Amino acid sequence: MKYDVILFDLDGTLTDSGPGIMNAAAYAMERFGLPCGDAALLRKFVGPPLRDSFQDFCGLGPEQAVEAIGVFREYYEPRGVFENSVYSGVPEMLGTLRAAGARLAVATSKLESTALRVLEHFDLTKYFELAAGSLADNTRTRKAEVVAYTLSKLGVTDKSRVLMVGDREHDVIGARENGLACLGVLYGYGSRGELEAAGAALFAETPQQAAEIILTA
């Protein structure tokens, strides 16, 4: 097995968190008087750091974006976080990789405390050595920062044995900035074109296929 340390994105890779994220984004946009009826726009919020999304997709300035994140969390933390489901085949994928001896960790731009709640709620915590994410003070939000932190906490020295798994370009870019290869999953919220353009090395249509690719790469 070429890759025996596997870092997983959370939203769009392990769980289909889109409904809760999109509802929370619409809630925040309504508060700011922004049009929020475009499903395609709301879908873009699944994956990237929230601060980037509010600036890039809604035209908010840096300070307004931080305010918008606070409003987003008003909806998301008590309610939206559980408007969510585990993708079919994910527990089996994680179990197969663990049984093969791989070390697994979550590296997400999601608030770390929220990511831990999601993993616990869906009984996924048991598969992972570590779950890392962004902090409540809106630091460590870039995927590259989260990946670097995760590698440090895991004590990884040989990056050639580490693989990032994610569904958006941010996962691929964050991996690349840390010298890692990335497997793009095509059942999440990013397209194959987006992942290819960012430099993904491998692609999987399903969690089962992802496990097979990782074990045979």
C-alpha angles and dihedrals in degrees: 000000000000095000117046099158111064124187116198130201111221112210111065092002107060100009136025096235095159099109095056095042093048092047091050092048090051089049091053094044091051090053089054093047093248124144108258105172096099108102091191090057093047090049089061089067092070107097111003123092109276094235090057092046095052091048099041100039103029103032094238120154121240095268094044090049090057089050090049091053089056091052091045089055092051087070101028104049099055099030120001095058089071096044082094143096139199114253113248110263097020098112090048091049092051093045092050092051093047091049089053090056101257121149111230131201137167118233110183138159087222117108104281095228090051092048089054090051090052094049092048093046092054095039093244098123092089092068097057134076091198141003116203130181145144123310131246092248089063095254128127089034100134113092092230090057092050092048092049091050091048093051090049094050091048091050092232115177102165107060092180087076095053125092128188117213119199147134104228137060090250089066092051094046093046090051093047093050087057095046095255134133118235134214112209118214114213099200093073133069103293128079127235088246092055092048094045092050090052091051107259111175100201136027135204130190095199139017089252091055090047090056092048092050093048093049094048102035 
